[in-house]
Amino acid sequence: MTRTWQITDVTEAAGARIAAARLAAACGVPALERSRLAASLGAQLRLCLTKGGAWRLTLTTGPADGAGAESGEYVLHAVVTPSPDAAAAGEPPWRVTVPCPEPAPESAAGTAADDAAGLAEALLGADEDTALVLERLGEQEDLVEFHREELHQTNQGVVALHAELDAAGRAQREAFAAERKARTEAENARRRLTFLADASAVLTASLDHHEIVRRLPELLVPEYAASVDVWLFEQDDGTAGPAHPAAAVVAARTGRPQYAAPHPGGLPGVQDQPPSALDPERPALCIPLPTRQAPLGVVTLSPPGERWDPDDAVMLVELTRRASIAIDHAQRYQHNRDIAETLQRALLTDLPSPAGLGLAARYLPATHGLNIGGDWYDAFRQPDGGVITVVGDVTGHGLRAAVMMSQLRTALRAYAVDGGSPGRLLTRLHTFLHHLQPDLFATAVIARFHPDEPTLTWAAAGHPPPVLRTPDGRVRILDDKPGAMLGIPLHQEIADHSVPLAPGSTLALYTDGLVERRAQGIDPGIERLAEALGSFATPRLESDLEGSADELLRPLLSDSERDDDVCLLLCHLRGPA
């Protein structure tokens, strides 16, 4: 049920207010809620008359939102809006909603009172509501008076209680202050430990000591230091360079942290020194980079503010110690890597130039990690005119793998002098490695070419299969059953395999570093190698095998960093001129 009133003056506003009160009464709205509705509506209508113009009051009764008539839940909506043609048009409407115990009867559909009888009835109804409100107000005043008297009677106890509460409050504030201080100290300690762990992980993630030295200032500035200078002794070649504070020299000589400033720093485990002549007003904390033998250098820091917190200084000393360990490990790693790579390259022989057979080899060390020394290739003639080509991979890396690779290469050449097929040679290498180094293993593939034999003979031991390109461009993966890895505690006779070989054919021998990726495995890489080899034209392989080897490596190694070294040996059987 909906009713609407147009309001332009105070008379119409009063009539609309009376009609709203009547409708609320007819819907069973309690007197207190009815009075609140009438008061708020009257205040809104007075505000509307002050603004001027024509206004519209809409009263709507019906079931509550989402409830049916059978649920017994009803509401009365009152909405005051400006008339569309009024000056206040566009102003947001004023709304109020009152729950009703019962629906509005049809007899309540009358309009606002416009005669004396109606006005008198409305006034009497309003007085009745006011009387109920006053009665409720009187009850509240009696209750307030009762509580005032009760409060007066217990005033002395409350005063005493306030005194106790004040004392308890002071004690609680002191406890809170101590707790906040403890929490702050614990949070600062947690922050320092987290930073120390994160910074240590960053420093130890690299095996390049130049990178570690570069990252150290990035980690400390600006939170823990305003500036950081790292002085490594091995990089000091005696030429003119940046001057170092005297405290840094003392730290290098004594191996103990030094603090140079106009006033003592009082930092735990740090000796105080006079201010630096280079910058007397600026404190400097000089921490040596310790090792078991002698310091690697000195880290000189200036504070981010006036001075360091003692706990921050302890953390800086510990971080410098960890940085020293990381730098020392990186330098040792680089030293061993250089030795292994030098030995590896020295042991990779020059390829022969047999008639009718072109050979091109490539060896690439890993771009990171100490993965050097295990991969090797070789090619040499046998007494009967055959040519042995081999690619192998020794498990492990570094100097030991490089030395073992050299011994395997030497043993293979010695065995090949007596002749023997690739399978026989691999079988003898297996026995040799098992007795020489029982805890070291290797993989290898050997291919034999002979000018009087139109076949290729090969054998593999735990090694990726050779890839053969025929003169017509077709590619075949020679994945016949290989033997097990060399050196494992197992007696085995490695079998030979053969395939017809026509002039113009090209054979690719390689190590797993060329084709294996951690996320994909090895099979997709072998397929990529076969596809790349098949894309070459026979004349290109005939005329420029070296350039073909470089072009073959480029697409296979461009998609990721090499975490293993790589060997590739291309063998091209030349066709007729």
C-alpha positions as CSV (number, residue, x, y, z in Angstrom):
1,M,0.0,0.0,0.0
2,T,1.5,3.4,-1.0
3,R,0.4,6.9,-0.2
4,T,1.8,10.2,-1.5
5,W,1.6,13.8,-0.3
6,Q,2.7,17.0,-2.1
7,I,4.2,19.5,0.4
8,T,4.7,23.2,-0.4
9,D,3.8,24.9,2.9
10,V,3.7,24.3,6.6
11,T,0.0,23.3,6.5
12,E,0.6,20.5,4.1
13,A,3.7,19.5,6.0
14,A,1.6,19.2,9.2
15,G,-1.1,17.2,7.4
16,A,1.5,14.8,6.0
17,R,3.1,14.3,9.4
18,I,-0.4,13.6,11.0
19,A,-1.1,11.1,8.2
20,A,2.2,9.3,8.9
21,A,1.4,9.1,12.6
22,R,-2.1,7.7,11.9
23,L,-0.7,5.1,9.4
24,A,2.0,4.0,12.0
25,A,-0.7,3.7,14.6
26,A,-2.9,1.7,12.3
27,C,0.0,-0.7,11.6
28,G,0.5,-1.3,15.3
29,V,3.8,0.5,15.6
30,P,4.6,1.0,19.3
31,A,4.1,4.5,20.7
32,L,7.8,5.0,21.3
33,E,8.8,4.1,17.8
34,R,5.8,6.0,16.5
35,S,7.0,9.2,18.3
36,R,10.5,8.7,16.9
37,L,9.1,8.4,13.4
38,A,6.9,11.5,13.8
39,A,9.8,13.6,15.3
40,S,12.3,12.7,12.7
41,L,9.8,13.2,9.9
42,G,8.7,16.6,11.3
43,A,12.4,17.7,11.5
44,Q,13.0,16.6,7.9
45,L,9.9,18.4,6.7
46,R,10.9,21.6,8.5
47,L,14.3,21.4,6.8
48,C,12.6,20.9,3.4
49,L,10.4,24.0,4.0
50,T,13.5,26.0,4.9
51,K,15.1,25.0,1.5
52,G,11.8,26.0,-0.2
53,G,10.2,24.5,-3.3
54,A,7.8,21.6,-3.6
55,W,8.5,18.3,-1.9
56,R,6.8,14.9,-1.9
57,L,6.2,12.4,1.0
58,T,5.7,8.8,0.1
59,L,4.5,6.3,2.7
60,T,4.7,2.6,1.7
61,T,3.6,-0.4,3.8
62,G,4.0,-4.0,3.0
63,P,6.0,-7.2,3.8
64,A,9.6,-6.8,4.7
65,D,12.2,-7.4,1.9
66,G,12.6,-11.1,1.1
67,A,9.6,-12.1,3.3
68,G,6.2,-13.1,2.1
69,A,2.9,-11.9,3.6
70,E,2.5,-15.2,5.4
71,S,5.7,-14.6,7.4
72,G,4.0,-11.8,9.4
73,E,7.0,-9.4,8.9
74,Y,5.9,-5.9,7.7
75,V,7.6,-2.5,7.4
76,L,6.6,1.1,6.9
77,H,8.8,3.1,4.5
78,A,8.8,6.9,4.6
79,V,10.6,8.7,1.7
80,V,10.9,12.5,1.3
81,T,12.0,13.6,-2.2
82,P,12.0,17.0,-4.1
83,S,9.5,17.3,-6.9
84,P,11.0,16.7,-10.3
85,D,10.4,20.3,-11.3
86,A,11.6,21.9,-8.0
87,A,14.8,23.8,-7.6
88,A,16.1,21.1,-5.3
89,A,15.6,18.4,-7.9
90,G,18.5,15.9,-7.9
91,E,19.1,16.2,-4.1
92,P,19.3,12.6,-2.5
93,P,16.0,11.4,-0.9
94,W,15.5,11.2,2.8
95,R,14.5,7.7,4.0
96,V,13.4,6.0,7.2
97,T,12.0,2.5,7.7
98,V,9.9,1.3,10.8
99,P,9.0,-2.4,11.4
100,C,5.3,-3.0,11.8
101,P,3.7,-5.7,13.9
102,E,0.8,-6.0,11.4
103,P,-0.2,-4.9,7.9
104,A,-2.0,-1.6,7.3
105,P,-5.8,-1.9,7.2
106,E,-7.6,-0.6,4.2
107,S,-9.4,1.9,6.5
108,A,-6.1,3.6,7.0
109,A,-6.0,4.8,3.4
110,G,-7.3,8.2,4.2
111,T,-5.6,11.4,3.6
112,A,-4.2,14.0,6.0
113,A,-6.7,15.7,8.2
114,D,-8.1,18.9,6.7
115,D,-10.7,19.8,9.3
116,A,-10.9,20.7,13.0
117,A,-12.1,17.2,14.0
118,G,-9.2,15.5,12.2
119,L,-6.7,18.0,13.7
120,A,-8.1,17.5,17.2
121,E,-7.9,13.7,16.8
122,A,-4.3,14.0,15.7
123,L,-3.4,16.3,18.6
124,L,-5.0,13.9,21.1
125,G,-3.1,11.0,19.5
126,A,0.1,12.9,19.7
127,D,-0.6,13.8,23.4
128,E,-1.2,10.2,24.1
129,D,2.2,9.2,22.5
130,T,3.9,12.1,24.4
131,A,2.4,10.9,27.6
132,L,3.8,7.4,27.0
133,V,7.2,8.9,26.2
134,L,7.1,11.1,29.4
135,E,6.1,8.1,31.4
136,R,9.1,6.2,30.1
137,L,11.2,9.2,30.7
138,G,10.0,9.3,34.3
139,E,10.9,5.7,34.8
140,Q,14.4,6.4,33.5
141,E,14.7,9.4,35.9
142,D,13.7,7.3,38.8
143,L,16.3,4.7,37.8
144,V,18.9,7.4,37.4
145,E,18.1,8.7,40.9
146,F,18.4,5.2,42.3
147,H,21.8,4.8,40.8
148,R,22.8,8.2,41.9
149,E,22.0,7.4,45.5
150,E,23.7,4.0,45.2
151,L,26.8,5.8,43.8
152,H,26.7,8.3,46.6
153,Q,26.6,5.5,49.2
154,T,29.6,3.7,47.7
155,N,31.6,6.8,46.9
156,Q,34.2,6.2,49.6
157,G,34.8,2.6,48.4
158,V,35.1,3.9,44.8
159,V,37.7,6.5,45.9
160,A,39.7,3.7,47.5
161,L,39.2,1.5,44.5
162,H,40.5,4.4,42.3
163,A,43.6,4.6,44.4
164,E,44.2,0.9,44.0
165,L,43.5,1.1,40.3
166,D,45.9,4.0,39.9
167,A,48.6,1.9,41.6
168,A,47.7,-1.1,39.5
169,G,47.7,1.2,36.4
170,R,51.1,2.4,37.1
171,A,52.4,-1.1,37.7
172,Q,50.7,-2.2,34.5
173,R,52.1,0.7,32.5
174,E,55.6,-0.1,33.8
175,A,55.0,-3.8,32.8
176,F,53.8,-2.7,29.4
177,A,56.8,-0.5,29.0
178,A,59.1,-3.3,29.9
179,E,57.2,-5.7,27.6
180,R,57.4,-3.2,24.7
181,K,61.1,-2.8,25.3
182,A,61.6,-6.6,25.3
183,R,59.5,-6.9,22.2
184,T,61.4,-4.2,20.5
185,E,64.7,-5.8,21.4
186,A,63.4,-9.2,20.3
187,E,62.1,-7.7,17.0
188,N,65.4,-6.0,16.4
189,A,67.3,-9.3,17.1
190,R,64.9,-11.1,14.8
191,R,65.5,-8.5,12.1
192,R,69.2,-8.7,12.4
193,L,69.2,-12.6,12.3
194,T,66.9,-12.5,9.3
195,F,69.1,-10.0,7.5
196,L,72.2,-12.0,8.4
197,A,70.7,-15.2,7.1
198,D,69.5,-13.5,3.8
199,A,72.7,-11.7,3.3
200,S,74.7,-14.8,3.9
201,A,72.6,-16.7,1.3
202,V,73.3,-13.9,-1.2
203,L,77.0,-13.9,-0.6
204,T,77.4,-17.7,-0.7
205,A,75.3,-18.0,-3.8
206,S,78.1,-16.8,-6.1
207,L,81.4,-18.5,-6.8
208,D,82.9,-15.3,-8.2
209,H,84.7,-13.3,-5.5
210,H,84.5,-10.1,-7.5
211,E,80.7,-10.5,-7.4
212,I,80.7,-11.1,-3.7
213,V,82.8,-7.9,-3.1
214,R,80.3,-6.0,-5.3
215,R,77.2,-7.3,-3.5
216,L,78.5,-6.6,0.1
217,P,78.0,-2.8,-0.1
218,E,74.6,-3.3,-1.8
219,L,73.5,-5.3,1.2
220,L,74.7,-2.9,3.9
221,V,73.9,0.5,2.4
222,P,72.0,2.5,3.6
223,E,70.4,0.6,6.5
224,Y,73.5,-0.5,8.3
225,A,76.2,1.7,6.8
226,A,76.5,5.0,4.9
227,S,79.5,3.7,2.9
228,V,81.5,0.4,2.5
229,D,85.0,0.0,1.3
230,V,86.4,-3.5,0.7
231,W,90.2,-3.7,0.6
232,L,91.5,-7.1,-0.7
233,F,95.2,-7.6,-0.2
234,E,95.7,-9.7,-3.3
235,Q,94.3,-6.9,-5.5
236,D,96.7,-4.4,-4.0
237,D,99.5,-4.4,-6.6
238,G,101.4,-1.5,-5.0
239,T,100.2,1.1,-7.4
240,A,98.5,4.3,-6.2
241,G,95.0,3.5,-5.1
242,P,92.5,4.8,-2.5
243,A,94.0,5.6,0.8
244,H,93.0,3.4,3.8
245,P,92.5,4.6,7.4
246,A,95.2,3.8,9.9
247,A,92.6,1.7,11.8
248,A,92.3,-0.5,8.7
249,V,96.0,-1.1,8.7
250,V,95.8,-2.0,12.4
251,A,92.9,-4.3,11.8
252,A,94.9,-6.0,9.0
253,R,97.9,-6.5,11.2
254,T,96.2,-7.6,14.3
255,G,93.2,-9.5,12.8
256,R,90.8,-7.7,15.2
257,P,88.1,-5.1,14.4
258,Q,89.0,-1.5,15.1
259,Y,86.9,1.6,15.6
260,A,88.3,5.1,14.8
261,A,86.3,8.1,16.0
262,P,86.7,11.3,18.1
263,H,84.9,9.5,21.0
264,P,85.2,5.8,22.1
265,G,82.6,3.6,20.5
266,G,82.1,1.1,23.3
267,L,81.4,-1.6,20.7
268,P,81.8,-5.2,22.0
269,G,84.9,-7.0,20.7
270,V,86.1,-3.8,18.9
271,Q,89.2,-1.8,19.9
272,D,89.0,2.0,19.9
273,Q,91.5,4.0,17.8
274,P,92.1,7.8,17.3
275,P,90.0,9.4,14.6
276,S,91.2,8.8,11.0
277,A,93.4,11.5,9.5
278,L,91.5,11.1,6.3
279,D,88.2,12.2,7.8
280,P,88.6,13.0,11.5
281,E,84.9,13.8,12.1
282,R,83.5,10.6,10.6
283,P,83.6,7.3,12.6
284,A,85.0,4.3,10.8
285,L,84.6,0.6,11.7
286,C,87.4,-1.5,10.2
287,I,86.7,-5.2,10.3
288,P,89.3,-7.8,8.9
289,L,88.3,-10.5,6.5
290,P,89.6,-13.5,8.5
291,T,90.8,-16.9,7.2
292,R,92.7,-19.7,8.9
293,Q,96.0,-18.4,7.6
294,A,95.8,-14.6,7.4
295,P,93.2,-12.0,6.7
296,L,92.1,-11.6,3.1
297,G,91.6,-7.9,3.5
298,V,89.7,-5.3,5.5
299,V,86.1,-3.9,5.3
300,T,85.8,-0.3,6.3
301,L,82.3,1.0,7.1
302,S,80.9,4.4,8.1
303,P,77.8,4.5,10.2
304,P,74.4,5.4,8.8
305,G,73.9,7.9,11.6
306,E,76.1,9.3,14.3
307,R,77.2,5.9,15.6
308,W,76.3,2.2,15.5
309,D,74.1,0.3,17.8
310,P,76.3,-2.3,19.7
311,D,74.2,-5.2,18.5
312,D,74.4,-3.9,14.9
313,A,78.2,-3.9,15.2
314,V,78.2,-7.5,16.4
315,M,76.1,-8.5,13.4
316,L,78.4,-6.6,11.0
317,V,81.4,-8.4,12.4
318,E,79.6,-11.8,11.9
319,L,78.5,-10.9,8.4
320,T,82.1,-9.8,7.5
321,R,83.3,-13.2,8.8
322,R,80.8,-15.0,6.6
323,A,81.7,-12.8,3.6
324,S,85.4,-13.7,4.2
325,I,84.5,-17.4,4.1
326,A,82.5,-16.9,0.9
327,I,85.4,-14.9,-0.8
328,D,87.9,-17.5,0.3
329,H,85.8,-20.4,-1.1
330,A,85.2,-18.5,-4.3
331,Q,89.0,-17.9,-4.8
332,R,89.8,-21.5,-4.1
333,Y,87.1,-22.6,-6.5
334,Q,88.4,-20.3,-9.2
335,H,91.9,-21.5,-8.6
336,N,90.9,-25.2,-8.9
337,R,88.7,-24.4,-11.9
338,D,91.5,-22.7,-13.7
339,I,93.8,-25.7,-13.0
340,A,91.2,-28.2,-14.1
341,E,90.4,-26.3,-17.3
342,T,94.0,-25.8,-18.1
343,L,94.7,-29.5,-17.6
344,Q,91.6,-30.5,-19.5
345,R,92.5,-28.4,-22.6
346,A,96.1,-29.6,-22.4
347,L,94.9,-33.2,-22.5
348,L,92.5,-32.7,-25.5
349,T,94.7,-33.7,-28.5
350,D,94.8,-32.2,-31.9
351,L,92.8,-34.3,-34.4
352,P,94.4,-36.2,-37.2
353,S,93.7,-35.6,-40.9
354,P,93.0,-39.1,-42.3
355,A,92.3,-39.4,-46.0
356,G,88.6,-39.3,-46.8
357,L,87.5,-38.5,-43.3
358,G,86.9,-35.0,-42.0
359,L,87.0,-34.4,-38.2
360,A,85.9,-31.3,-36.2
361,A,85.7,-31.2,-32.4
362,R,84.5,-28.7,-29.8
363,Y,85.0,-28.6,-26.1
364,L,83.2,-26.0,-24.0
365,P,83.6,-25.8,-20.2
366,A,80.6,-25.2,-17.9
367,T,79.6,-21.5,-17.5
368,H,79.2,-22.0,-13.7
369,G,80.1,-24.5,-11.1
370,L,83.2,-26.7,-10.9
371,N,81.9,-28.9,-13.7
372,I,85.2,-29.2,-15.5
373,G,87.5,-32.2,-16.3
374,G,85.1,-35.0,-17.0
375,D,84.3,-34.7,-20.8
376,W,86.9,-35.7,-23.4
377,Y,87.3,-36.6,-27.1
378,D,90.0,-38.2,-29.1
379,A,90.7,-39.5,-32.6
380,F,93.7,-41.6,-33.8
381,R,94.7,-44.1,-36.4
382,Q,95.0,-47.9,-35.8
383,P,97.8,-49.9,-37.4
384,D,95.5,-51.5,-39.9
385,G,94.5,-48.1,-41.3
386,G,91.3,-47.7,-39.4
387,V,90.4,-44.5,-37.5
388,I,89.1,-44.6,-33.9
389,T,87.0,-41.7,-32.7
390,V,85.8,-41.5,-29.1
391,V,83.8,-39.2,-26.8
392,G,83.7,-39.9,-23.1
393,D,82.5,-38.5,-19.8
394,V,84.0,-39.3,-16.4
395,T,81.7,-39.0,-13.4
396,G,82.7,-36.2,-11.0
397,H,84.4,-33.0,-11.8
398,G,87.6,-31.1,-11.1
399,L,91.2,-32.3,-11.0
400,R,90.4,-35.9,-10.2
401,A,88.1,-36.3,-13.1
402,A,90.6,-34.6,-15.5
403,V,93.4,-36.9,-14.3
404,M,91.1,-40.0,-14.7
405,M,90.1,-38.8,-18.2
406,S,93.8,-38.6,-19.2
407,Q,94.4,-42.2,-17.9
408,L,91.4,-43.5,-19.8
409,R,92.5,-41.8,-23.0
410,T,96.1,-43.2,-22.7
411,A,94.8,-46.7,-21.9
412,L,92.4,-46.6,-24.9
413,R,95.2,-45.6,-27.3
414,A,97.4,-48.4,-25.9
415,Y,94.7,-51.0,-26.3
416,A,93.9,-49.8,-29.8
417,V,97.4,-50.4,-31.0
418,D,96.7,-54.2,-30.7
419,G,93.6,-53.7,-32.8
420,G,90.2,-54.7,-31.6
421,S,86.7,-53.5,-32.3
422,P,85.0,-50.6,-30.4
423,G,83.1,-53.0,-28.2
424,R,86.3,-54.9,-27.3
425,L,88.1,-51.7,-26.5
426,L,85.3,-50.5,-24.2
427,T,85.2,-53.9,-22.5
428,R,88.9,-53.6,-21.7
429,L,88.4,-49.9,-20.5
430,H,85.7,-51.1,-18.2
431,T,88.0,-53.7,-16.6
432,F,90.8,-51.2,-16.4
433,L,88.6,-48.5,-14.7
434,H,87.0,-51.0,-12.2
435,H,90.4,-52.1,-10.9
436,L,92.1,-48.7,-11.0
437,Q,89.3,-46.6,-9.4
438,P,86.5,-48.7,-8.1
439,D,84.5,-45.7,-6.9
440,L,84.8,-43.8,-10.2
441,F,82.7,-44.4,-13.3
442,A,82.6,-43.2,-16.9
443,T,80.6,-43.3,-20.1
444,A,82.0,-43.5,-23.6
445,V,81.1,-44.1,-27.2
446,I,83.6,-45.3,-29.8
447,A,83.2,-45.3,-33.6
448,R,85.6,-46.9,-36.0
449,F,86.0,-45.9,-39.7
450,H,88.0,-47.9,-42.2
451,P,88.7,-46.8,-45.7
452,D,88.2,-50.4,-47.0
453,E,85.0,-51.0,-45.2
454,P,81.7,-49.4,-46.3
455,T,80.3,-49.7,-42.8
456,L,80.5,-47.8,-39.5
457,T,81.2,-49.9,-36.4
458,W,80.4,-48.4,-33.0
459,A,79.8,-49.3,-29.4
460,A,78.5,-47.4,-26.4
461,A,78.8,-47.8,-22.6
462,G,76.1,-45.8,-20.8
463,H,76.6,-42.9,-23.2
464,P,74.1,-40.9,-25.3
465,P,73.6,-42.5,-28.7
466,P,75.5,-41.3,-31.8
467,V,73.5,-39.4,-34.4
468,L,74.1,-40.3,-38.1
469,R,73.2,-38.1,-41.1
470,T,73.1,-39.9,-44.4
471,P,74.0,-38.1,-47.7
472,D,70.3,-37.6,-48.6
473,G,69.7,-35.6,-45.4
474,R,67.9,-38.3,-43.4
475,V,69.0,-38.6,-39.7
476,R,69.2,-41.7,-37.7
477,I,69.8,-42.1,-33.9
478,L,72.0,-45.1,-33.4
479,D,70.3,-46.2,-30.1
480,D,71.0,-49.9,-30.4
481,K,71.4,-51.5,-26.9
482,P,74.5,-50.0,-25.2
483,G,76.6,-51.5,-22.5
484,A,76.5,-50.3,-18.9
485,M,78.7,-47.6,-17.5
486,L,82.4,-48.2,-17.4
487,G,83.8,-49.2,-14.0
488,I,80.6,-50.4,-12.3
489,P,81.0,-53.6,-10.3
490,L,79.6,-55.8,-13.0
491,H,81.2,-58.2,-15.5
492,Q,80.1,-57.2,-19.0
493,E,81.1,-57.8,-22.6
494,I,80.1,-54.7,-24.6
495,A,78.7,-55.5,-28.0
496,D,79.6,-53.9,-31.4
497,H,77.0,-52.5,-33.8
498,S,77.4,-51.6,-37.4
499,V,75.5,-49.7,-40.0
500,P,76.2,-49.1,-43.8
501,L,78.1,-45.9,-44.3
502,A,78.0,-44.0,-47.7
503,P,80.3,-41.2,-48.7
504,G,78.8,-37.9,-47.6
505,S,77.6,-39.2,-44.3
506,T,78.2,-37.3,-41.1
507,L,78.4,-38.8,-37.6
508,A,77.9,-36.7,-34.4
509,L,79.4,-38.0,-31.1
510,Y,78.7,-35.8,-28.0
511,T,78.4,-35.8,-24.3
512,D,75.2,-35.3,-22.2
513,G,76.0,-31.6,-21.5
514,L,75.0,-30.8,-25.1
515,V,71.5,-32.3,-25.0
516,E,70.4,-32.8,-21.4
517,R,68.4,-30.1,-19.5
518,R,67.2,-30.6,-16.0
519,A,63.6,-29.6,-16.7
520,Q,63.3,-31.7,-19.9
521,G,65.6,-34.7,-19.6
522,I,67.8,-35.9,-22.4
523,D,65.5,-37.3,-25.1
524,P,64.2,-33.9,-26.3
525,G,67.7,-32.7,-26.6
526,I,68.8,-35.6,-28.7
527,E,65.8,-35.0,-31.0
528,R,66.9,-31.3,-31.3
529,L,70.4,-32.4,-32.2
530,A,69.1,-34.8,-34.9
531,E,66.9,-32.1,-36.3
532,A,69.7,-29.5,-36.3
533,L,72.2,-32.0,-38.0
534,G,69.6,-32.9,-40.6
535,S,69.1,-29.2,-41.6
536,F,72.7,-29.0,-42.9
537,A,73.3,-29.4,-46.6
538,T,75.9,-32.0,-47.6
539,P,78.0,-29.5,-49.6
540,R,78.3,-27.3,-46.5
541,L,79.5,-30.2,-44.4
542,E,81.9,-31.2,-47.1
543,S,83.4,-27.8,-47.5
544,D,83.3,-26.3,-43.9
545,L,83.0,-28.9,-41.2
546,E,84.5,-26.6,-38.6
547,G,82.0,-23.9,-39.2
548,S,79.2,-26.5,-39.2
549,A,80.3,-27.6,-35.7
550,D,79.9,-24.0,-34.5
551,E,76.5,-23.6,-36.1
552,L,75.4,-26.9,-34.7
553,L,76.2,-25.8,-31.1
554,R,74.6,-22.4,-31.3
555,P,70.9,-23.4,-31.2
556,L,71.5,-26.3,-28.8
557,L,73.2,-24.1,-26.1
558,S,71.5,-20.8,-26.5
559,D,68.4,-21.6,-24.4
560,S,70.1,-22.0,-21.0
561,E,73.3,-21.7,-19.1
562,R,75.7,-24.6,-19.2
563,D,76.0,-26.4,-15.8
564,D,78.1,-29.1,-17.4
565,D,80.9,-29.1,-19.9
566,V,80.2,-30.1,-23.5
567,C,82.1,-32.2,-26.1
568,L,81.1,-32.5,-29.7
569,L,83.0,-34.5,-32.4
570,L,81.8,-34.4,-36.0
571,C,83.0,-37.1,-38.4
572,H,82.3,-36.6,-42.0
573,L,83.0,-39.2,-44.6
574,R,84.0,-37.3,-47.7
575,G,82.3,-38.0,-51.0
576,P,83.8,-38.1,-54.4
577,A,85.1,-34.7,-55.6
